[in-house]
Amino acid sequence: MFVDRFSWLIQRCCKQGTDLFVFSFRFLLLPPKMVLVLNGVLQDDCPMGTISLFMQHPIYRDYAQQLLNIPTKSVGPVGLLYIGQREMPAATPHDKNINIVGTDDATTSIIFVVRHSGLGAVVLAHFDGSGVDEAVCAMVARVQELALGYPGGRIELQLIGGYRNPQSCGEEVFYNIMQSFHKHHLEIDLTQACVGELNTVLLLSKFRTTVQLLITIS
């Protein structure tokens, strides 16, 4: 599609006597449409880090606090699917074998959940920054596949992990994940961001992550 459109522009430039170099150069510099939704608003620019996200959209502080206020609960192995880093399982509310998908040990890495609001289908992943672009495309495609027949739903994104440490490792992972979702062609609604300082506690002069275990019920 890009080649066809560019060829059409070249032909138009030649017919109209437009400076081909200038016209094509400007065309190539046009930025792609960004479709990440923060607090219900389409974004032109992706947040550079967790601090800028919380400053520009303080509502995510409230969302994170709501998550932190949920009491912890022990669950048994029946119906539980545990995942490790770089695994991406999918589940729906109609799954007879999987009721709970969970992972833990999210320190500098970040857990992210892609969910279809109409069906409730979820794909959960746990990444440290490598292979994020491919994971984002695969997760969104999988949720869309599971949600066929539910056209009214939205694609939602939830981020948990990436605690604040002196090396800012979690910040780099957060930025990579946000950029990957921001480049996707579908509108994706960020509904949770318990990351950075909101997922950090100082104990005995050491930074610790507040949420290490995330469980999502399909």
Long-range contacts (C-beta under 8 A, 24 or more apart in sequence): 32-183, 33-185, 34-182, 34-183, 35-182, 35-184, 35-185, 35-186, 35-187, 35-188, 36-178, 36-181, 36-182, 36-184, 36-187, 36-188, 36-190, 37-187, 37-188, 37-189, 37-190, 38-190, 39-190, 40-189, 42-187, 43-182, 46-175, 46-178, 46-179, 46-182, 47-178, 48-175, 49-171, 49-174, 49-175, 49-196, 50-162, 50-164, 50-170, 50-171, 50-174, 50-193, 50-195, 50-196, 50-197, 50-198, 51-196, 51-197, 53-193, 54-193, 54-196, 54-197, 54-198, 60-190, 60-192, 60-193, 60-198, 61-198, 63-191, 63-192, 63-193, 63-194, 64-192, 64-193, 64-194, 64-195, 64-198, 64-199, 65-198, 67-160, 67-192, 67-194, 67-211, 68-194, 68-198, 68-210, 68-211, 72-213, 75-100, 75-102, 75-215, 83-124, 83-125, 83-126, 84-126, 85-109, 85-126, 85-127, 85-128, 86-125, 86-126, 86-127, 86-130, 86-131, 86-135, 87-125, 87-126, 88-123, 88-124, 88-125, 88-135, 88-138, 88-139, 88-142, 89-123, 89-124, 90-121, 90-122, 90-123, 90-142, 90-143, 90-146, 91-121, 91-122, 91-218, 92-119, 92-120, 92-121, 92-122, 92-146, 92-218, 93-119, 93-120, 93-121, 93-218, 95-218, 98-218, 99-217, 99-218, 100-215, 100-216, 100-217, 100-218, 101-215, 101-216, 101-218, 102-213, 102-214, 102-215, 102-216, 103-213, 103-214, 104-212, 104-213, 104-214, 105-212, 106-160, 106-161, 106-162, 106-209, 106-211, 106-212, 106-214, 107-161, 107-163, 107-165, 107-170, 107-209, 107-212, 108-161, 108-162, 108-163, 108-165, 108-169, 108-170, 108-173, 109-161, 109-162, 109-170, 109-173, 110-159, 110-160, 110-161, 110-162, 110-170, 110-173, 110-174, 110-177, 110-195, 111-159, 111-160, 111-161, 111-214, 112-157, 112-158, 112-159, 112-160, 112-177, 113-156, 113-157, 113-158, 113-160, 113-192, 113-214, 113-216, 114-139, 114-140, 114-142, 114-143, 114-155, 114-156, 114-157, 114-188, 115-143, 115-155, 115-156, 115-157, 115-158, 115-216, 116-143, 116-144, 116-146, 116-147, 116-150, 116-153, 116-154, 116-155, 116-156, 117-153, 117-154, 117-155, 117-156, 117-189, 118-147, 118-150, 118-151, 118-152, 118-153, 118-154, 119-146, 119-147, 119-150, 119-153, 120-218, 121-146, 121-147, 121-218, 122-216, 122-218, 124-214, 124-216, 126-161, 127-173, 127-177, 128-173, 129-172, 129-173, 129-176, 129-177, 132-176, 132-177, 132-180, 133-180, 133-183, 135-180, 136-177, 136-180, 136-181, 136-184, 137-184, 140-184, 140-186, 140-188, 154-187, 154-189, 155-186, 155-187, 155-188, 155-189, 156-188, 156-189, 156-190, 156-191, 157-181, 157-188, 157-189, 157-190, 157-191, 157-192, 158-190, 158-191, 158-192, 158-193, 159-190, 159-192, 159-193, 159-194, 159-195, 160-192, 160-194, 160-195, 160-199, 160-211, 160-214, 161-194, 161-195, 161-199, 161-209, 161-211, 161-214, 162-195, 162-196, 162-199, 163-195, 163-196, 163-199, 163-200, 163-207, 163-208, 163-209, 163-210, 164-196, 164-197, 164-199, 164-200, 164-207, 165-200, 165-207, 166-207, 170-195, 170-196, 171-196
